[in-house]
């Protein structure tokens, strides 16, 4: 047998691909229902509207539509805070009228 040594070129390193990490801007574990429930206690119409939007956001998160979920969460939060503000304002007015009347 005739043995002839061959020189092997070093293997080229595998090309690196760009990182494919997905950044989620919305916490997946949160339920986002605390403010809508509090708003229901303060001002029912705004609380119900906010609760519906929060539940819709959970559905969007479950299907992976993060942009739509983010919009629903922001809308729900804004409406809930407005409802809480209206409820507190009405409570303060009633308290002031009751104490001065």
Order of alpha helices (4+ residues) and beta strands (2+ residues): alpha-alpha-alpha
